[in-house]
Amino acid sequence: MASAGTRELPLDPKYDDYDFPTIAPTPQNGHPGHTTAEQEAQLFQLRSLLEAAGHTKNLDTLTLLRFLRARKFNVELAKQMFIDCEKWRSQYAGAGVEELVRTFKYTEREQVFQFYPQYYHKTDKDGRPLYIEQLGKVDLPAISKFTSQERMIQNLVCEYEKMADPRLPACSRKSGYLLETSCSVLDLKGVGISKATSVYGYLQAVSAISQNYYPERLGKMYIINAPWGFAGVFSMVKRFLDPVTVSKIHVLGSGYEKELLAQVPAENLPTQFGGKCTCEGGCQLSDAGPWDDPALVKPPKWANKDADAIDNSKLPGPTEGGATHTAPADAAPVGAPQPQTLS
């Protein structure tokens, strides 16, 4: 299918109330501002089918285009993906995703980050939120004293929601064009077989949530400090991945600084990765970025509690002294791997 030229994104006034740019900066087929007449007809068809099935939420144009791109504009597959996602969103953690993100307090964040830093920090050169994860520092026995895997996953879900709103809209306003993805840095320094296997269950769970319920959110990924042999393994695995996904992933060894700094401005990259940023109190806890600029950020839509919002009384509280407080069995996420308590 030929790529379309830049054109105004057709919006539906019933669902589309964007207050940020809606045209993607580069001409990628199927992206906002670069859709064909056929793709726009498929978008209309998808929305009509979902309305007929009784869906009323998240039917805006940008969201539906992401689901269509994730399923190569196969309307039936995109429809099923969307329906599965909405079911999961309504039931996750026994309260639903929107109620979770409104009320979740990750009070153990600073303690957990000593052993597994995962955070958003400023932007890359294209204006996308920069996400950093240090897998090599993982110490599950230490983390289990402060929290459970269930709460770690819930925190990641909340961070996915906050990336969608308010982070990406704020970044779009600052850049002057639509941004829908993040730039991720996965640091594997110190990762060995034992660490990789010990955290496999957690990574499997969050990976499934990301792929199934937050499609088309990865812009670029830099895997740095990749151990010997990792590139060879990845070269075999990528044969089974979508070429578009493969093109976004860059596997680098210990000499990663030049390539990473070509994508991330030095002033935005923490010094431990070769940058110049030294946020007061530490970059990993600063949450610095366009989303903390009052001139760019606006209250996220999920902050507006509906009159029929789900009661959050079943949400698990913070864990102290290694004791794990879990949600009832019927609160398990639908379609996602069953969270397990860290051990």
N, C-alpha and C positions, 0 to 999 in steps of 0.2 A: 504494500500500500504506500503510495507516494506521500511524502510529508507535505503538510500544508504550510503556506506562508503565514507570517504573523497577521492575525486578525483579531478583532474585538471578541472577547469571550461572550457568547450568548448566555445571558443570565435569566433566571426564573425569579421574578419578584416575590413569589410565594415563599421561597426558601433562601434566596441569596440576599443577604444584607451585609455584605463585606464592607469594612471601613479601612481596607488596605489594598495595595495593588493586586491585580488578578491576572497579569500577563507574565508568563515565565520568561526569564532573561535570554535563554538560548532556544533555538528552534528544534525542539525534540518532538517527534511525532506523537500525537495524542496528549500533549501537555497543554495547559490553558494558554490560549492565544495561538496555538499551533495545531488545531484540530481540523479535520476534514468535514465536509458536509455529511459523509457517511458516519463518521464517529459521533457527530452531534445528533444524528438520527438514532444511533444506538444509545446515546445518553438519554434521549427522550423516551425511548422504549423501556429502558431499565427503570427510570423513575415511574413511568406509568404502571409497569408490572408491580413495583413495590407498593405504590399507592393502592392498587387493586387488592394487594395482599394485606392491606390494613396498616402499613407503615406510614408514620408521619414525622419521625425524627431523623435527622442527619441525612436528609435528601437533597442537600445543597449540591451545586454543580461541582465544586472542587472535590468534595468527598466522593461523589459517584464516579468522577473521572479517575480517581486513584484506584477504586475497585475495578473499573474497566481495564485500566492499564495493567493491573496485577493479573488479570485473566485474559490478556491479549484481545480485549474488546469482544470476548465471547459473552453475550448478554446473559445467557442462562447461567454460566459459571459465575459471573460477577454477581448475579442476583442471589445465588445460593451462598456465596461468600459473605455478602452483606447481611443476609438473614441470620446466618450462623453468628456473625459478629454482634448483631443487635441482641440476639438471645443471650450471648455471653455477657454483654455489657449490662443487661438488665438484671442478671443474677449473680454476677461476680462478687465474692466475699459476703454473700448473703444480703447485700445492700444495694448493689449496682455500682457501676464505675463512677457515675457522677456524684453519688452520695459519698462514695469512698474518698474521692479526691477533695471534696469539700471539707471532710471531717478528719482525715487521716493525719496523725501527728507522729512523725518519725523522730521521737525524742532521743533515740539511741544512735542517731546518725553519726555524730562525732566519734563515738566509741567504735562503731562498725567500720568507719572509714580509716581507722588506724590499721585495719587488717584487710580491707577491701575497698579502696577508693573508687567511686563511680559518681561522676558529676559533670554538669554542663558548665562551660566556662568561656565566655566571650564568643568570638566568631572566627570563621576562616576568611580567606581573602574574598570569597564570593558573598559573604554576609550571612552564611548559615551558622546556626548554633554549633559550637564545638563540644563534643561529648568525649570524655576521657575515662577509661577504665583500666585499672592496673590489676590484671589477673594474677600476676606473679607474687603479689603480696598476700594472697588469700591464706588465711589461717582459720579453718572452720572450727576447731575446738575452742579457740579464743572467741570467735564471733558468737558461738552458741551460748556464751555466758551473758550476752547482751540482748539477743534477739533470736528469732526463728526464721527458717527459710521462707515460711509463709509470709511473714511481714516484710522480708527483703523483696519478695516478688510483688507484694502490694505496693511497696515504695516505688518499684520500677514502673508499675502501671500508672501510678500518680505522676511520675516524671514523664512518661509518654504523653499523658494528657496535658501536662503543663508545657511540653514542647509544642504541641499542636496549638495551644492557647494558654498563656499569652506570648510564649517565646517567638514562634514563627511569625505571627502578625507584627510584633514589634520589630523583628529583623527585616520584614518586608517593607515596613514604613521607612526604616532607616535607609535601606538599599534603593528604594524606589521601584522595585519590581518584586514579583511574587517569589517567595521562598517556601518550599514545602518539605525540605529534607534537612538532615544534619550531616556534619562531617565528624566521623568517629575515629578516635585513636585508641587502639587496643594494645596495651603494653604487656608483652609476654616475658619481660625480664624476670628470671627466677623460676619460670614455669618448668616443671619436670613432670614425668609420668604420674607420680603420686598426687601432685596438686591437680593436674588435669582431670584425673579420674575422680578425685574427691569432690570436685565441684561440678561434675558432669550432670547430675540430676537437676541442679539449679539452672545451669546454662541451657539444658534441654527445655525446661519449663519456660524460661523467658524468651528463648528463641521461638518456640511455638506461638507464644502470645504475640510477639512482634510480627511474625510472618502472617498469622491468621487474622489478626485484629487491627494491625497498624500498617497496612500495605503502603508501599511506595514512599517510605520515610527515610531510606538510606541514600545519601548523596554520594559520599565517598567514605572509604574506610582504610585507615593506615594501620597495619599490623606491624608494630615495631619490636625490636629486640627478639625477633623470631628465632628460636633455637635451631641448631644445626638439624637439617633434615626436614624442617617444617615446610620449606618452599617446595621440596620434592613431593611431599604428601599432598600439598595444596594443588600442585600441577596435575595430579591424578584426579583429585576430587572435583576440580573445576570443570572437567569434561562433562559432569553430570549437572552442572549448574547452568542457569540461563546466562547467555553471553552478556546481556545487559548488566546483570548482577556482577559477573566476573570483572567487567570493565571498571567497576567501582572500587574493587578491592586491590590494595597495593601491599604486598608482603615484603617487608624490609628487615634487614638484620640490625646489628648494633650501629652501623654507620648510616642511620636514617635521617640525620638532621637536615642535610641539604634538601632532600626531596620533601620532607615534612614542612620545612620553612618556606618552600616554594608555594605551599598551599595555605599555611597558617602564618599570619604576620607575627614577627618575633615579639612584638609588644603584647600579643594576645596569648602566647604560648608560655606556660610555666617554665621557670629556669631549669627544672630537673629534666626537661625534655629538649633543652637547647635554646629555649626562648629567653625573654627578658622580663616576663611578668612575675611580680612578687606582691600579690595581693596581701593587704593587712589581714592578719589572722589566718592566712593560708588560702591559696587559690581554690582548693577542693571544697572549702566551706563558704566561699564568697558569693557564689551564684551571680557573678558579675556578667553583664551583657546588656544589650539594648533593652531587654525586658525589665531592667531596673531604672530606666530613664523615664521620669514622669512625662516627658514630652512625647514619648513613643509608645508607652504601654497603656492599655485600657483594661478594665476589669474583664476577666475571662467569662465566657458564657456559662461555664459550669458553676460559677459562683452564685448565679441566680437560682435559688432553690424554688422549685415548683411547689404548688400547693399540695400536690399528691406525692411529694418526695418520699422515698422509702425510709423507714426508721433505721437508724444505724446502730441500734442497741446491741446487735450481734457482732459488731466489729471487734476483733481482738485488741486488747490493750498492749502496751509495751511489755517486754519480757525482762524480768529482773532475776539475777542470781541463777540463771540457767534454766529457770522454770518456763515452760512454754505454754502460752495461752492460745488456744486455737479456736477457730470458728466451728460451729456445728457441722456435722457431715453433710447436711443438705445445703451448706453454703459454698461447697466446692465450685470452682469455676467450670462452666460448661464448655466442653470441647478442648480444654487445656489439660496438660499433665497434672496429676494429683500432687499438690505441694507436700513435701516431706519435711519433718523437723530436722534441723542440722544436727549432726552427730560427729 
